[in-house]
């Protein structure tokens, strides 16, 4: 009888060990399945708006283009034409009235104007994604209708047409080797259209 009890006890112990082994295998299989399910669900969930913002954009930001041009204000520029017209009229009045002191002042003023104003000076130009600069003056693209490029033997010019009455056409001189780069940049913000400048525009900005 004791032998029968020992055999039964051993059988129970053996079956319990087998059950423990089977339970461990089942647990490991269940854990692996849960990990696969969690990884699949994490991949299917779209990123949050904050996470989407942190991802780098593939679009390359346009870099500003800047250059300097040495410009000499010629005798036929706008200010020069107005100044010399006023000087001529005042000189005629001074001569007819025999006011030689006033005439001497006019001559001195003309000499100072030629020496100071008509000296060459460097002007700084810059094209940005928002607009363009002429020295410290900024003009946004929303004030510009379209642009054109005028080619001359010496240098080229960007002509920008606006809705303004006085500054209808703005001229930006630049070196000829920058033509392709400037055109490619401006086409992102403005339409290129042929602009026929007037004779006064040409006299004031080119000749």
MARDREN-629662 format. One record per residue (C-alpha): y, z, x. Coordinates in steps of 0.05 Angstrom, whole numbers. Each point is the difference from the previous one (the first is absolute). Example, Ala and Ser with C-alpha at 12.3 -4.5 7.8 and 13.67 -1.06 7.14 Angstrom:
yy / zz / xx
-90 / 156 / 246
69 / -13 / 27
# end
This chain:
yy / zz / xx
0 / 0 / 0
47 / 17 / 56
-15 / -66 / 33
17 / -37 / -64
67 / 38 / -4
17 / -18 / 72
-15 / -73 / -13
45 / 0 / -61
56 / 35 / 39
-5 / -50 / 56
1 / -57 / -49
64 / 28 / -32
33 / 9 / 68
-17 / -71 / 19
26 / -28 / -65
65 / 40 / 6
12 / -26 / 71
-12 / -71 / -24
49 / 11 / -57
52 / 26 / 50
-9 / -62 / 43
6 / -45 / -60
63 / 37 / -23
33 / -9 / 69
-15 / -74 / -1
28 / -6 / -70
64 / 37 / 20
11 / -44 / 60
-10 / -63 / -42
48 / 26 / -53
53 / 16 / 53
-6 / -70 / 30
8 / -31 / -69
62 / 42 / -14
32 / -20 / 66
-11 / -74 / -15
29 / 8 / -70
61 / 36 / 25
13 / -51 / 54
-6 / -57 / -50
47 / 33 / -49
52 / 13 / 55
-1 / -73 / 19
8 / -23 / -72
61 / 45 / -14
65 / -38 / 16
49 / 34 / 48
56 / 41 / -30
71 / -26 / 2
18 / 47 / 56
-59 / -24 / 42
17 / -72 / -15
71 / 11 / 26
-25 / 27 / 65
-42 / -62 / 15
37 / -48 / 48
26 / -64 / -31
-24 / -65 / 27
67 / -34 / -11
41 / -2 / 63
71 / 25 / -7
53 / -51 / 19
39 / 20 / 62
76 / -11 / 1
28 / -57 / 41
64 / 13 / 39
42 / -38 / 50
70 / -3 / 29
46 / -60 / 6
63 / -4 / 41
52 / -29 / -46
70 / -23 / 16
48 / -2 / -58
30 / -69 / 7
69 / -22 / -18
-27 / -33 / -63
-33 / 63 / -29
25 / 27 / -66
42 / 56 / 29
27 / -45 / 54
21 / -53 / -50
36 / 51 / -44
33 / 33 / 60
26 / -65 / 32
24 / -26 / -67
41 / 63 / -10
26 / -4 / 72
23 / -73 / -9
36 / 15 / -65
34 / 62 / 29
19 / -39 / 63
33 / -54 / -42
39 / 53 / -37
20 / 34 / 65
24 / -65 / 31
39 / -23 / -61
34 / 68 / -5
11 / 5 / 76
-36 / 66 / 2
-25 / -4 / 72
-23 / 72 / 4
-47 / -11 / -59
-24 / -64 / 32
-15 / 36 / 65
-40 / 53 / -38
-40 / -55 / -34
-16 / -33 / 67
-21 / 67 / 29
-44 / 14 / -60
-33 / -68 / 7
-16 / 12 / 73
-30 / 69 / -15
-41 / -30 / -57
-29 / -53 / 46
-16 / 49 / 56
-30 / 55 / -43
-31 / -32 / -61
-24 / -66 / 28
-42 / 33 / 54
-76 / -9 / -3
-37 / 59 / -31
-73 / 14 / -15
-22 / 5 / -73
-65 / 36 / -19
-44 / -30 / -54
-62 / 30 / -32
-48 / -24 / -55
-39 / 55 / -36
-46 / 0 / -61
58 / 29 / -41
57 / -45 / 23
39 / -20 / 62
52 / 31 / 46
61 / -30 / 33
18 / 54 / 50
6 / 61 / -47
10 / -39 / -64
-62 / -2 / -44
-12 / -52 / -55
-63 / 6 / -44
-41 / -60 / -20
15 / 12 / -74
71 / -25 / 14
-26 / -65 / 29
-23 / -59 / -43
-36 / -40 / 54
6 / -21 / 73
1 / -62 / 43
-5 / -13 / 75
51 / -45 / 32
-19 / -29 / 68
52 / -20 / 52
-3 / -21 / 72
22 / 67 / 27
-33 / 50 / -48
-25 / 6 / -71
29 / 37 / -59
-29 / 37 / -60
44 / -17 / -60
-6 / 51 / -57
30 / -18 / -67
26 / 57 / -43
36 / 7 / -67
64 / 26 / 34
63 / -41 / -7
27 / 11 / 70
-63 / 8 / 41
-42 / -51 / -37
-34 / -24 / 64
-19 / 48 / 56
-17 / -30 / 67
-46 / 35 / 50
-5 / -36 / 67
-64 / 7 / 39
-36 / -32 / 59
-41 / -63 / -15
-66 / 29 / 25
1 / 52 / -56
1 / -52 / -56
-74 / 2 / -20
-3 / 76 / 4
63 / 10 / -42
-21 / -51 / -53
-69 / 33 / -7
33 / 68 / -8
52 / -21 / -51
-50 / -38 / -43
-29 / 68 / -19
64 / 20 / -36
43 / -62 / -14
-10 / -72 / -20
22 / -54 / 49
44 / -53 / -31
47 / -51 / 31
72 / 26 / 3
57 / -48 / 14
56 / 40 / 31
71 / -21 / -11
46 / -25 / 54
36 / 67 / 1
-67 / 36 / 10
-16 / -44 / 59
69 / 9 / 31
-2 / 75 / -8
-71 / 13 / 24
-24 / -57 / 44
55 / -42 / 32
# end
